[in-house]
Amino acid sequence: MENIIEFKNVSKFYDSETHALNNVSIAIKKGEFAFIVGASGAGKSTFLKLIMHEETPSEGTIIVNGTDVTKLKRKKIPYLRRNMGIVFQDFRLIEKMTVYDNVAFAMRAIGATPAAVKNRVPYILGLVGLSHKLKNRPSELSGGEQQRVSLARALVNNPAIIIADEPTGNIDPEMSYEIIELLAKINKQGTTILIVTHEHDLVRQFNKRVIEIEKGRVVNDTQSYDSEDLDFILESDSDEEQETPADSDSEIIEADEAVTAEEVPEEDIPEDEIPEEEVSEEDITEENTFEEDTPEEDTPEEDTPEEDIPEKDVPEEEIAEPSTDDIPDDMSDNKKASKISDSDIDEILAEFREFTEKGGEV
């Protein structure tokens, strides 16, 4: 099968430092279905613009449907694009026109007759499931319905190539699948399909060719794949997915190291305590004896001032018997009353002599 798109050593420089594409050589055959994947800024959009001749290559040769577009004159560009249907992410519908007129506009632009428009437009809208929305305006449609109008407009002129730039970017996952499935059905009728997408789940569900562009170069190109091959190919499709596989193992290692780092001091704590637990009884006895002796030796030193306190606090003068002058009158009278008379003393001495004479001892 002959090639419908061919790049030969194509490079595109926007300035001396920015290489949107760098020496790309690739061929896409008629009737082929291919997904173009890659991270943002990888060169996917430039790849499409060169095919549509919105950009011209800085180096190399591009052949589209048998025409060398590298040397194509400006006035012939519209004739080149008549063989292409473009599906944009932002739909690009004309709000003032109905659904019917938005699709018919593409046919009228190439000079189709009113009869051809009348027959072709309803058929294409029925193909995308919008026969009941002919008179509605774009603002009256859901996102998925607007994308199907955009797809109908791309199909209406029966192009040889359909280029879809992120056609599922603004619609829900269920509708995204329906759009890609519809494109796959159209592809079976012989139309070449190129889809730029970040929807990896969609790529996995359709076993089609996958071309990966990275930093302006084609780094992977496969006609068919299994799930593991596809996961490998799609690793660099976005910045987040480039980091995920690279970080998966390193994150586990870093986590293990972090846990180990946290556990080291915890393990050291019992090691510090082990000497205390393993101290012999003799060592404990010696340590305890030392601790017990210390207060015993200190006790007399501490008790000494305690014993001295009463001697210092209570002077001898205060202990001495108070003078008679200090005794109250009633106490002085009692003392005078308790004095022994001379006759009493004589009687006591006489009793003492009698006692001694009889052999008593004092």
Sequence and secondary structure as in RCSB ss.txt:
>XXXX:A:sequence
MENIIEFKNVSKFYDSETHALNNVSIAIKKGEFAFIVGASGAGKSTFLKLIMHEETPSEGTIIVNGTDVTKLKRK
KIPYLRRNMGIVFQDFRLIEKMTVYDNVAFAMRAIGATPAAVKNRVPYILGLVGLSHKLKNRPSELSGGEQQRVS
LARALVNNPAIIIADEPTGNIDPEMSYEIIELLAKINKQGTTILIVTHEHDLVRQFNKRVIEIEKGRVVNDTQSY
DSEDLDFILESDSDEEQETPADSDSEIIEADEAVTAEEVPEEDIPEDEIPEEEVSEEDITEENTFEEDTPEEDTP
EEDTPEEDIPEKDVPEEEIAEPSTDDIPDDMSDNKKASKISDSDIDEILAEFREFTEKGGEV
>XXXX:A:secstr
  EEEEEEEEEEESSSS EEEEEEEEEEETT EEEEE  TTSSHHHHHHHHTTSS  SEEEEEETTEEGGG  GG
GHHHHHTTEEEE TT    TTS HHHHHHHHHHHTT  HHHHHHHHHHHHHHTT GGGTT  GGGS HHHHHHHH
HHHHHTT  SEEEEESTTTTS HHHHHHHHHHHHHHHHTT EEEEE   HHHHHHS  EEEEEETTEEEEEESS 
 HHHHHHHGGGSSHHHHHHHHHHHHHHHHHHHHHHHHHHHHHHHHHHHHHHHT  HHHHHHHHHHHHHHHHHHHH
HHHHHHHHHHHHHS HHHHS   GGGS HHHHHHHHHT   HHHHHHHHHHHHHHHHTT   
